[in-house]
């Protein structure tokens, strides 16, 4: 995949939504994109964006589908169990 930036170079990407004529509503993309891409396709930016490594953004200015800027937290506690019994 051709990329916008090089390894180590930071690129700001944003969550965005576009109008879907099939459902007659705005739908959030499964990808994140650069502001340049969002403006080019007349989409609506959501939030302030995050900086990511340039090799995570393709030549069009899009991340891979399912991209999440949150770090992977394997082993991170995700639930709390009560030790109190009734």
HELIX and SHEET records of a PDB file:
HELIX    1   1 UNK A   35  UNK A   40  1                                   6    
HELIX    2   2 UNK A   54  UNK A   56  5                                   3    
SHEET    1   A 3 UNK A  25  UNK A  33  0                                        
SHEET    2   A 3 UNK A  10  UNK A  20 -1                                        
SHEET    3   A 3 UNK A  44  UNK A  53 -1                                        
END                                                                             
